[in-house]
Amino acid sequence: MTAQDVEVAKAAVLEVRNKMDPETYLCIRNVKVTAKPRPDADDFKRGCDATQKAAYWGVPCEMGTQGSQELPSPEGATGEITLFLDNLAPVTSARVFVALVHEYMHALGHDEETIQAMGLMLDGAPPCQP
């Protein structure tokens, strides 16, 4: 993960957020986005695959709290998206854009099958596990 990779990722995060409609942005505004080279031991414990390009961990806005029958929360999604920049190599704006939108779709409550049907996949990457 180079400093240039981080700058590309930052620009892509801003681009994704700027292209969102206001209602969608309200749903994901509390989801933190971070970057690191690749998944580590803590990520593996949470179900991450070593070749995963990004991951979302949190409470999606359309699903409520696990184990309850809550209706969608007006506060939106919470949690964190991590971009694994070494696994995204070559790190380009387009690749980060797809990986980030894929994870935001999870934060919005979409399952892996639906997201794949939207075409939001890179390089035949393994499905998200968490």
Buried (B, 14 or more C-beta within 10 A) or exposed (E): BEEEBBEBBEEBBEBBBEEBEEEBBBBBEBBEBEBBBBBEEEBEEEEBBEEBBBBBBBBBBBBBEEEEEEEBBEEBBBBBBBBBBBBBBEBEEEBBBBBBBBBBBBBBBBBBEEBBEEEBBBEEBEEBEB
